[in-house]
Amino acid sequence: MMISNRTELDRWREQAEQDMQAYDCRILVCSGTGCIATGSEKIYKKMMEIAGNTPGVKVEFAPHDEGEHVGVKRTGCQGFCEFGPLVRIQKGDKVIQYIKVQEEDCQEIFEKSVSGTEIVERLLYKKEEKSYVQPEEIPFIAKQTRIVLENCGKFDAESIDEYIAAGGFKALEKALFEMKPEDVVEEVDQSGLRGRGGGGFPAGKKWKQVANQQEKERYVVCNGDEGDPGAFMDGSVMEGDPFKLIEGMMIAGYAVGSSEGYIYVRAEYPNSVARLRHAIQVMEERKMLGDNILGTDFCFHMHINRGAGAFVCGEGSALTASIEGNRGMPRTKPPRTVDHGLWAKPTVLNNVETYANVPKIILEGHAWFRTIGTEGSPGTKTFSLTGCIENTGLIEVPMGTTLREIIYDIGGGLKEGSEFKAVQIGGPSGGCLTTQHLDEPLDFDSVKKFGAIVGSGGLVVMNTDTCMVEVARFFMSFTQRESCGKCTPCRIGTKRMLEILEKIVAGKGELEDLEKLEEIAKSVKELSLCGLGKSAPLPVLSTIRMFRDEYVEHIVEKKCASHTCTAMRHYEIDPEKCRGCTKCARNCPVGAITGEKKQPHTIDVNQCIKCGACKENCSFDAIEVR
């Protein structure tokens, strides 16, 4: 069906809504990257097989066919990643959430919950002896406010009909037929929407600057190059709701007078690329992309560019250079991207989450958007919750939500009841927040006060067994490796910081190294060319500020209290516990353990490489780590 005007769009939406209502049951199999990795594709195929072989059940149907209509659908990320593979059974408004589903569970689920009305109790999420049936009842989901992730996990991520039935393209329709381009820009500006890619620059102000340029050839670019370790928010939106992202970019194109849109996606996101390509193809076939969209003068064409995995290409000027076919390296500013962006033309550059907020803002208005979040940071923020946390996964909460609410109310607290120590926020370019920040609101401005940034939204939770010096070394290793090398402060400074950190964790540090580390970090922060270099020292500076005693302990006492830094470990065999079984000696890769059978053994500290094989293999807990 080709859609050439508003009337046809409304007719299409009405038909799509009727088709959705015709299902007696829908089996929603999570096909986010996390669940695919744990076997959800096998579950999808098994459910299709069972449905196809069940008498009286039709998987493909015309709306008024006889028989039970069962839809088996691949959805986007359902968010509860810790408990995948995830499957939802939907009958009307009632939804059952099953967790950790295996292929052998499919027949029972189909017989009891699809064909019947029973619930498979053992596959429900349980907390403190209480079972949760519907996803909205689970605290992890119930305490979220979903705008960007509103559709993820609720319908077929590749179906434009299901997107239309859920209200898709209503915002685009309103913008094209009820608003002037300048009205759209003003609506976004008044909403206070700030870029969700890390910088927090007001999106409306950026759109205004592009719309007011004398140059009429303009571009809309989406930064989907999500490179932070542990971050998967943008990838989940591209996989789970690709049509929403495209709709947001189309509205931006209409607002600023652009007819060309580019999505820059990192190559490590093959599912995102595949679903975006499918979405673009379907929209072009329906004439929802291309020339004279919905019979108007608005033309918009979409392109996908795959990044090669360089972290620096998340920076705006490096990203546009990469799209142009050049080496992805930042350039000196000004001019900014709004003046001199892609192909040296004015360019709107926002990330996936920013564009995904736009349709709802246009539909509901800026006043509604400002009722969520804080005065300076309206709306919600998606976070990937990882680390030593009970419920890892994808969450979306209002700006201003406290760290305590995220970690304990949504995340379920730390694993095995361990004690909270810190959270790394903003990825390798962010900083650490500690117990003193648990009740502080998380938004762009408040986090900056503590020497960190919200960034794209990665949250790595750490307990008291974590060595903060090693955390700083790990993130510095990443940023040093990803430095493009164009500017000297970043190229040389990050290398020198990494060398000092490696010296400290190896037990060879000196107190003057700490002063050097701080001095270099401040210089790199002040003098680097782009955001990567300017933010690279933040994990170092924040850990020194919050955990200086750990650095001093490593340097002066040559001790790592968490036993993380292997170079500082000292293995000893307790003669009282050792039974002389020789198992440790037989498993030592360098022959550092000696002793007679049935007699206590000893470890040659000069030969020991501190690999821990002896402790892993000892059956009598005789190996002590000091």
Secondary structure, 3 states (H helix, E strand, C coil): CCCCCHHHHHHHHHHHHHHHHCCCEEEEEECCHHHHHCCHHHHHHHHHHHHHHCCCEECCCCCCCCCEEEEEEEECCCCCHHHCCCEEEEECCEEEEECCCCHHHHHHHHHHHHCCCCCCHHHCEEECCEEECCHHHCHHHHCCCCCCCCCCCCCECCCHHHHHHCCCCHHHHHHHHHCCHHHHHHHHHHHCCECCCCCCCEHHHHHHHHHCCCCCCCEEEEEECCCCCCCCHHHHHHHHCHHHHHHHHHHHHHHHCCCEEEEEEECCCHHHHHHHHHHHHHHHHCCCCECCHHHCCCCEEEEEEEECCCHHHHCHHHHHHHHCCCCCCCCCCCCCCCCCCHHHCCEEEEEHHHHHHHHHHHHHCHHHHCCCECCCCECEEEEEEEECECCCEEEEEECCCEHHHHHHHHCCCEHHHCCEEEEEECHHHCEEEEHHHCCCECCHHHHHHCCCCCCCCEEEEEECCCCHHHHHHHHHHHHHHHCCCCCHHHHHHHHHHHHHHHHHHCCCCCHHHHHHHHHHHHHHHHHCCCHHHHHCCHHHHHHHHHCHHHHHHHHHHCCCCCCCCHHHCCEEECCCCCCCCCHHHHHCCCCCEECCCCCCCEECCCCCCCCCHHHHHCCCCCEEEC
